[in-house]
């Protein structure tokens, strides 16, 4: 089968599977539903794996047979197809994980959860593979609507509803901003196709309209990517969403936002008449560093384990944004490897947290102190996940971090420190949880009354049978995911393939050539292997994570400036107020500042 | 129509943002979201407007005989309406459920998630 036929098929399989399941779920028994859903997800993984492994340049499919200047095109390079493949793999893992996770009485709703997951997947795959800006908006909203519904899936509990509403309103508002930007760009260029838009933008000078259009279009993607100050919805949604949904949100959807920013910038704005490279580089490096710092500091302070993992995603997204903002193939390659490995590690950690929730009905680090002693295997996997998050070689996260650090070090010598700090803090926080929960290390933490924080006790268990044995899939899936994370780092062929894709991703000429049929240039060579520096920095951040976790658990001494640090951190926590109005105000503020900063630099 | 229609679209967006920031009722907030969406309709239709143009329906119109407005933005606005209706319906359904379980629709009374 040709690439051009595989492209629409990859979107069609989940899109057709979802209604099929919703209808068949009414008559099929539970096992039949699960088999059907897993079959559809597996078929899509095979389809995307074929596409990804065949692909060398950019594959283009003209949907409905219309030429690119009129119709909608699907266009995939290796990065887009790889991200779609990652989403498909995670969906397969999630469906396997939730075989016995939601033990609901089968009935009219039996096929609904997998059907929504498949709809979500269709949105993600479509967004990754589309070559049309308006089409991207539609996929984005499909992904969003399925995401809001999945977040609020447990409608018996008030908190998921609140998280889903915040998620829905903030993301939809950002999507409408994006649509305004698309309207402005259409007014300027008369095109919606990314490649054609970029070509036609070159005929105009850069002015306020271009900059405003750019900022508005990327607003939705920055919100999806949870870049500070657009990140507030993410911890709320992750803390309340069912665990399998968290695996998808953190592993694939958030990263799609970063991918979208890079895709739009390279295909539309990188050339003449767009946004100057320096303006993009400076602004987005600053945003990325800010996101990484805020995310990792907030992550360190959490005791609600799901919320901690959510903030760790914010921290890592900051690093991804820095990697994309370098505007070099090496930076993009590092980010691509990092994203692939991070998705596996983070999904595995969420899966293991789901085991805690299943066993004890709580995800509170303090309340679970020492209670996980009987779950030794879960504890060992949890520690491995934490070390992967901290960037320990030979995990793929370590390789991605090393590649990113090398690329970032060429631009700014201090940037690798941000990578090390973020991975040490986020990995250290998870390691701290593992030590306390699974080994009962240190004294039980004292209660701190009057502090605004979410404990994670008294969570609604996601199943209704407390006495049952642990479903084997709930351990097998995280173990396989951690194995995949190691494979990304250990097999040089995987790293090479991902890195080669980044060369095409950062080459607007190749994209334009494939979509519009003009001449292409050869792809550059991109580094993709371990270096001595990378191994060393990975070991350093893992050691720092271990040291931080041990210090936090054992508390051998108090920091001299304890009070001042605590006051500053409390201020940062107060900003995360949980109020919808505050989040919208931050969104507005962020868009305004971004517009002003970008306009000042052009 | 000139610049005024663009300014109107921007004004509608700002009004919606103000409403969302200060809202004390989730149904009102979702209404504000719909207002924000209306600004996109105004902008899109303004972009496609042609002076003295007519609707791009060629059943009784000889192609090229008179100017027509841009059909692409109309298709975009239509898709936008469909997307918006779905999202609004979903959010309102969540609000109804929240009212049932939590007894309030005031976003400031929802303090379960912070820090």
Contacts between the chains, C-beta under 8 A, distances in Angstrom:
chain1	res1	chain2	res2	distance
A	134	B	76	5.8
A	134	B	79	7.6
A	138	B	79	6.2
A	138	B	83	6.6
A	141	B	83	4.6
A	141	B	86	7.9
A	141	B	87	6.8
A	144	B	87	7.3
A	145	B	83	7.9
A	145	B	86	5.7
A	145	B	87	5.7
A	145	B	90	6.0
A	148	B	87	7.6
A	148	B	90	6.0
A	148	B	91	7.3
A	148	B	94	7.4
A	149	B	90	6.2
A	152	B	94	5.3
A	152	B	97	7.7
A	155	B	94	7.8
A	155	B	97	4.9
A	155	B	101	7.6
A	156	B	101	7.1
A	157	B	101	7.3
A	158	B	98	6.3
A	158	B	101	4.5
A	158	B	102	4.1
A	158	B	110	7.9
A	158	B	112	6.8
A	159	B	112	4.9
A	159	B	113	6.6
A	161	B	94	5.3
A	161	B	97	5.6
A	161	B	98	4.3
A	161	B	101	6.8
A	161	B	102	7.3
A	162	B	98	6.7
A	162	B	102	7.7
A	162	B	110	4.8
A	162	B	112	6.1
A	162	B	113	6.1
A	163	B	113	6.3
A	164	B	94	5.5
A	165	B	26	6.5
A	165	B	91	6.3
A	165	B	94	5.3
A	165	B	95	6.7
A	165	B	98	6.9
A	166	B	113	7.8
A	168	B	87	6.7
A	168	B	90	6.8
A	168	B	91	5.0
A	168	B	94	7.1
A	169	B	20	7.2
A	169	B	29	6.3
A	169	B	30	7.0
A	169	B	33	5.7
A	169	B	91	6.6
A	172	B	33	5.9
A	172	B	37	8.0
A	172	B	84	8.0
A	172	B	87	5.0
A	172	B	91	7.7
A	173	B	17	7.9
A	173	B	20	6.9
A	173	B	33	6.1
A	173	B	36	5.7
A	176	B	13	8.0
A	176	B	33	7.8
A	176	B	36	5.1
A	176	B	37	5.2
A	176	B	39	7.3
A	176	B	40	5.3
A	177	B	13	7.8
A	179	B	40	4.6
A	179	B	44	7.7
A	179	B	76	7.9
A	179	B	80	6.3
A	180	B	9	7.2
A	180	B	13	7.0
A	180	B	39	6.7
A	180	B	40	5.6
A	180	B	43	5.5
A	182	B	76	7.8
A	183	B	40	6.7
A	183	B	43	4.5
A	183	B	44	4.9
A	183	B	47	5.3
A	183	B	73	7.3
A	183	B	76	7.7
A	184	B	43	7.5
A	184	B	47	7.8
A	186	B	47	6.0
A	186	B	72	7.5
A	186	B	73	7.0
A	186	B	76	7.9
A	187	B	47	4.3
A	192	B	72	7.4
A	235	B	113	8.0
A	236	B	113	4.6
A	239	B	113	6.5
A	240	B	113	7.2
A	451	B	115	7.5
A	452	B	114	5.3
A	452	B	115	4.3
A	453	B	114	8.0
A	453	B	115	4.4
A	454	B	112	7.6
A	454	B	113	6.5
A	454	B	114	7.2
A	454	B	115	6.2
A	573	B	114	7.9
A	573	B	115	4.4
A	574	B	115	7.7
A	576	B	114	6.1
A	576	B	115	5.8
A	577	B	114	5.3
A	578	B	110	6.9
A	578	B	111	6.2
A	578	B	112	7.2
A	578	B	113	4.2
A	578	B	114	3.7
A	579	B	107	6.0
A	579	B	108	6.0
A	580	B	20	7.2
A	580	B	23	7.3
A	580	B	26	7.9
A	580	B	29	6.3
A	580	B	107	4.3
A	581	B	20	6.7
A	581	B	21	4.6
A	581	B	22	6.2
A	581	B	23	6.3
A	581	B	107	6.5
A	581	B	108	7.6
A	582	B	21	7.9
A	584	B	17	6.5
A	584	B	20	4.4
A	584	B	21	5.1
A	585	B	21	4.8
A	588	B	17	5.3
A	588	B	21	7.4
